[in-house]
Amino acid sequence: MNKSSTSSNETMLQGATLGQAVLSLAFILGFPGNTFVVWSACCLVRKRTVTCLLILHLAIADLAVLLTAPVFLRFLSAGKWELGEGVCKACHYISGVSMYASVYLIALMSLDRCLAISWPFVSQKIRTRSTTRVLVAAIWVAGVFLAIPVLIYRKEVLKNERLFCVLYHPKPKHLVFHALFETITGFVLPFVVIIYSYGSIGRRLKETRFRRKRRTNHLIGLIVGAFAIFWLPYHVVNLLDVTAVWSNSQKVLKAGKMARPVLVAFAFFSSSVNPILYAFSGGSFIRSAGFGFMAKLFEGTASEMSSVKHGTMQDHQRRGDSKNKPLNNGSPELLTMSTHPTNSGSSQERGEASQPLKSP
């Protein structure tokens, strides 16, 4: 019995030590990086595009998560919770809201690319900064409500004369509900949207002549991949907890509890890696623009988006022209005058590439 208890304590200590190392590295990399992204988007960018606005809010969500890291590091180093139940609930709630905001912002980025490439005519009408601001606000509000279970199931619990901030489910069915709700709403549903979006993009690019690999497509794909890599293990543990309850397996449940602190710390890397991805994607701008490379990268997304839409709309134009009878010495009917970006006179579409946005 004593040997078993000692072994369990040693395993928990090793998990806490590993969690500290991972969380510290995530904070060191992510906090200055995301601060730089927010500063660049707010102070340096003259033409804040829809993509820039989404990346700005993604960086804000990542910063909110990383600001809680010192609190969790104190908990891991002390081996007990010393800040009261209010801070316990608040820190985990902030992390929950930010998780939902991040994944749905990434899903919105994917939909944005899908819309621009697969349905350029629709995109020209609805892809505006005002629409984006409304959608971003809706995502934050959704995050506030979807994270409410975190407030309900996080408690300060006394164990072995020490206080801990832990998940507390009064009954097994509460654990099942919480784990499934979090995984379905925070991972499965947004990734269905992401997979559909990139599937549509892939099909569309195969059908058109516009097949050049674009920096923005590559960047958003990297962001999606990073989020999946760092959050998938956490949601796998959620499913293990559900399996343990349904199969009444204490061994599986215990394994999930032991793995969760490390995987939560690992998930923090999803909030730290994005600035590194931006630097990787904007490498060609670093030498020429220095600290202004993020502004150049953001402005580059505007020109690329315009080029993507121009290419896909030209393809639609060619298809339409092939079906029209020639008029006036073989000139095709000028149907595309109302849809071509350079002829339509759409202030919404041209505004993204030329008008500055003053507030996020």
Secondary structure, 3 states (H helix, E strand, C coil): CHHHHHHHHHHHHHHHHHHHHHHHHHHHHHHHHHHHHHHHHHHHCCCCCHHHHHHHHHHHHHHHHHCCHHHHHHHHHHCCCCCHHHHHHHHHHHHHHHHHHHHHHHHHHHHHHHHHHHCHHHHHHHCCHHHHHHHHHHHHHHHHHHCHHHHHHEEEEEECCEEEEEECCCCHHHHHHHHHHHHHHHHHHHHHHHHHHHHHHHHHHHHCCCCCCCHHHHHHHHHHHHHHHHHHHHHHHHHHHHHHHHHCCHHHHHHHHHHHHHHHHHHHHHHCCHHHHHHHHCHHHHHHHHHHHHHHHHHHHHHHHHHHHHHHHHHHHHHHHHHCCCECCCECCCHHHHCCCCCCCCHHHHHHHHCCCCCC
